[in-house]
Amino acid sequence: MNPILSVKNVNYSYHTQDGETPALSNISFDIMPGSFTCIVGPSGCGKSTLLSLISGLLAPDEGEIYIKGSPAADSAMHIGYMLQKDSLFEWRSVYKNVLLGLETRKSCTPEKKELVNQMLDTYGLGNFKNVKPSQLSGGMRQRAAIIRTLALEPDILLLDEPFSALDYQTRLEVSDDIYRILKEQDKTAILVTHDISEAIAMGDRVIVLSARPGHINKIIDINFDSLKEDRTPFSARSSPEFPDYFNMIWKELVQ
Amino acid sequence: MSEQQKIYLKKQKRYKTTITLLRFLLFAGFLILWEAAARLGWIEAFIFSSPTRIAKCFYKMVMDGSIFKHTAITLGETFLSFGIIIVFGIGAALLLWLYTPLSDVLEPYLVVLNSLPKSALAPMLIVWLGNNAKAIIVTAVSVAIFGTVLNIYTSFADTDPDKIKLMKTFGGNRFQILTKLVLPASLNTIISNMKVNIGLCLVGVIIGEFLAARAGLGYLIIYNSQIFSMDPIAMSIIILCIISIILFKIIDLLQKIAKKLS
């Protein structure tokens, strides 16, 4: 199987008046279709920058990024990007919010609207189509945000700490929700987080980045043999393998 | 509904009624006191006028139609300058948002022009543009335009960067970011700005009419002050009060409609 995404020897620096800040150094990895990869690292290690590079919002100083074999800058259509904040537009109804990406890409066809309606029903927002986002709970807002992203039918989903603004209980619930949604839709996902537990709970694979300038310390495959088909982010947290993975990643981060 | 809820609602209602009543009493009391003071000779009615004198003056000017002419002219000038400010204010703010170097270059000038007391410009504008309505409208526009541009541009520039990033991840171009995000996000600021502007326009128009008019409420005030005829002045001021209330209410209504539609 060919990787859906290849990152090859990528370097990136930020430039300001005060000088140059190297953010990422020599990053290389491949992502297979249908996989769930988590990227963990200390604050400021360039995790979000990496997602911006993959999505084509930024161009790498050196190195290449290929999506389905073509350069990332030309493949923005294949990417769905979910940001830290849900960024729902208060002046639009939930339904109009979910259609925002399709409208912007001028691909708001009846079939896509049908798909969006189905997703809203499936993920418990069917009765909230015409309300304003302010009337939704934190978890519902995140679900609306992911439907907005999925409506574009992206091949790869980039999730930039999408749960960090939520309180802990909601966070666990939404993690389960989003995980289930992504698995049902068989999407390839890359999740950036600074929360080790979250990375282990959700990922098939965890990429550990070092402090700035971020480079890859280690790539760890996550397998919960004890859970098999019952794996959810929540059940993973209480599995016997979980503490071992936690310690392994913790050691990589503090070394 | 529980007993407590009923009591609570009743209390709320009584409070509201009391407030309305007190407002009305304050106004009526003021009128009565003014009238009585003038009649009893506590104040000189020739200088301070009185409600009945104002009413008589109003009646006279309604009968000969002159009040409609003056009010219409002031209103017309106000609306025209308001329209110009809205169109040019939003237009200029858009240009500044679209071309960052332009806003970087112009910002200090806008700040200075905004803090300049615009009534100081009026005499010069009249010399340049002549003793006519054009000078009055330009004066009124100059009072509010710089503040409007700054205010609306700041609101555009303050658009949530995360939301802009979101639009970019959708592949949105600058025009789409503008129409789908920046403008709707600033709608409230624009309408609040209109609320301030309609008042400022009236101020500008009156300043202009003081200096350069042959008609209008400002003209009525300045002309009558020169011949010591205080009743038309007081009447004009009251009409101006009523006009500003009505204009403010219109914008308020617009805001409510905009909120419902969005």
Interface residues (C-beta under 8 A of the other chain):
Chain A: S55 L57 A76 M77 I79 G80 Y81 L83 Q84 K85 S87 F89 W91 R92 L100 G101 E103 T104 R105 L152
Chain B: D160 D162 K163 K165 L166 M167 K168 T169 F170 G171 G172 Q176 K180 L181 P184 A185 L187 S262
